[in-house]
Structure formats: structure tokens, C-alpha cells
């Protein structure tokens, strides 16, 4: 397992990664992987008080605040790399005089600083059994639109973003104005969806370019059915970005990966993540053909990697099997024991390197990510590979969209089980009349026009009803939550 992860992140064809990760302990992987420097924190299992202090994917996702030790790690890192960061910051300002993530804007020193930090250092929080992961990105203090946005900064003070005017060589002041903002499961789904879309776009645009230039004809890659499965708790801004910007359909499922996974399996490429970072990206075996051409410089056995019978190439691309390749065979587990390499000559078209790289990205994603369940370690590495392949920084990722203010809370009732929901949990079917009350409250506060929504569901573990409220402003969100919670109490008397 660890060899597979290390291989996927260490190949010459994989995007180059040069980052330092402040994360929880990931054991022996640190010794095996190359290209990434790990800085492990909260690893002393003998110190129970500090081991789980203010950390873990669930805790940090709910509070939207990273462990304080991350700020210490950021300060130490900046101090040790001050000259390099200063030089990179000046270069960034020269190279990006008016455009960041596609928007024509003036890049301020603090924004450029956050981009540069995001090129050098990443932060990830795991949960105890490593099936959930969330990340944090350097961001200007005060730039968040979240209801529970953190107020701490790396330097311990707060600055007004609008009036901040530090120069690029004033690293200490820039650091004082930097905080860490949450990148939750919604954003991981957006990132992986972006990589899939970009990779498919590369393959077909490269093929079109090849044809127009008179090069050898190669078939375009048929567009697979891509979809993202979310729960009702997914922030509406992420759903809107996935559908309107990436043009990827979304499906809503009940809370719990046991409900999300089957819906993702029904797609050729199905990506699912809960807000707490539990999820993965699935690729249908039908998406891949059986013939591959090998580059034989460093063969590695991928037996048991989940790639089936070497099914690597999407349909429509026909490649001959290399004559020197051994015949296919199956192990008792059903996996191929054929020796292949993950840096395949995909597409067989050396005149279209863009096409080959796009296909390689898709292969690496499948090779890396679990096809069975959420794997925080693999998901973390997939995020790093995706950022490198897309040419994004962590701050670019963060600023793709702004989360709508939301509140996830609870209210006490005598018997929560009287509340029944539709399969996707977005509507209450019982008690009769409760959903009508919620609908009237939502409409009174702006309705769909102002992106106002709320839903309720009974807790499966506590005598409470969970209430979710979301709107375009913090004030409306708070009022929405209060009024819906009151409606729940009235309906459940």
C-alpha cells in the first residue's frame, strides 16, 4: 500500500512537488516518498492531552480553525525561508501584474504573499483512523466570508485587508496579516473535479491541434459521465461552482458515505466527499481499455493496486501491446500480476504531449485513490498532485469561490424520531406541516433568489434535531437558523 502511494507521487511523469506538509503522523510513508518534505505534528502518542488537542478533520472542519501549532509551523517555516520567499514574492508580482485565477484584478502584496506561501507549504488535518482529511490555505486576515471564520493570524494580530499596504520585502508584516482558512471536503471535490475536467480537455484539445496541423490521426477521448455526489450539508457555493463553472452534474445523497459511494459507483468517474473530508474519486472499469504500451526504463509491479487487468486507456484509443510485454494473467485476488509502469506512454502519440500528460494525470489519480472507501493519506497526496498538475497554489484553490455563510447547529426536542426526511434529507416529510413552515421562513428571508436554504434531520446518536441554515449574509443566516429551530420545537411538541 505504502509503495503504491510513494510510487504515484515519485514518478518522473508526475507533477513536480516541492512542498513542506505540516500534518499528522503518516508513519512509514514519510520514509518512502520522495519529492515532498513532511513536518509531522501532534505525533506523541504518550501525551494524550496534546495528541488530539484542537486537531482532527472533524474538529477543524466544524470550528473552521486549525490547530494553533500550524501557526507556529508557518512562522518557523517563513523564518527559515525568508530570503527565498522574498525573492519568489517579487517574481510573482512581476509575473502577475493583473490576473489571479482568471479574474482581472490588481494583486496586492498580501495576496501575492499567500500565493507564494501556498507554493511552498500545505497544511492537512487527519482524523484518528485516517479516512477523513481537510486542508488549510494561507489567506489574508478578514478575507473569509464564513460565519465561523478564524480570527487568529500567524503573527498573532489582525489587519484590515483593504488598508493593508505592506511592501513585498516586509515579510514580517505580511505574515502578521496572514491566517489559515479551511479547505473542506467540498473543496477537495472541486479540486479533483477540476483535475479530471482539465485532463480530459488536454487530451481532446491536443488531439484537435494534432489533426489541424496534419499530424498522425488519433481518436479523441470520449467524454465519460462525470459526476459529484454531495450531501445536503455541502455549501451551496461549491455546488454552484461545480455545475456552472466545471459543467459537472451533482447528485445529493443522504449523509454517510454508505449512501454516497453507490451513487458515485454508478458514474464512469464519480467523486464524492462529505464536508468533513471523507470521500474519494471512483473510476469505472468500463472506462479503460486493455491494451497499453510500456516505457520500460523502470518497471514496477502494481499487483494488487486495483487496476484490474491493466485497464488503463479510455475507450477510443487503440494501442498495441509491446512485444516484450509478458502475457496477461490473473492472481487469485482477480488483479493482474503483469509488470507495468505508471508512467505509461498514454495515447501512443508523442506528437501530442498534452494528450499524453492529460491521460497520465487520470491514470495517476486512479492509481493513487482508493476505489473502496475514503483514504485520508491518498486524498492528501491527490490534492498535492492536482494542485501541481493544474498549476495552482493553495490560495488559488481557496479563492475559486467564496463559501456562503452557513450554520450547522442543533435543537433539543422530546422525540427527534418523529422527524422523517426524503431520501436526500433536504426535505422533512413528517411531522406534517413542518416543511411548509420551513419553506415559508426561507421565502420570507429571500428564498432561492438570495440563495437561502435550510433543512432539518434527526440525529441518529443524540436526542436532538440537527438544523442547517445557509444564506448570502451572516445576519440572514443567523435569523434563518433561529426561526427554523423554533419551528422544529413547535412541530415536535
Secondary structure, DSSP 8 states (H G I E B T S, - for coil): -HHHHHHHTT-TTS----EEEEES--TTHHHH--SEEEEE-S--TT-HHHHTTT-SHHHHHHH----HHHHHHHHHHHHHTHHHHHHHHHHHHHH-SSEETTEE----HHHHHHHHHHHHEEEEEE-TTSSBEEEEEEEETT----TT-----TTS----TTT----TT-HHHHHHTEEEEEE-HHHHHHHHHHHHHHHHHHHHHHHHHHHHTT-----------EEEEEETTS-HHHHHHHHHTS--EEEEE-SSHHHHHHHHHTSSEEEEE-TTSBEEEEE-GGGEES------TT-EE-TTSS-TTT--EETT------TTS----B-TTS-B--EE-SS--GGG-TT-HHHHHHHHHHHHHHHHS-SSS--HHHHHHHHHHHHHHHT--HHHHHTTS----EEEEEEE-S-GGG-EE-TTSSSEEESTTHHHHHHHHHHHTTGGGGT-EEEEEE-SSSSEEEEEEE-SSHHHHHHHHHHHHHHHHHHT-
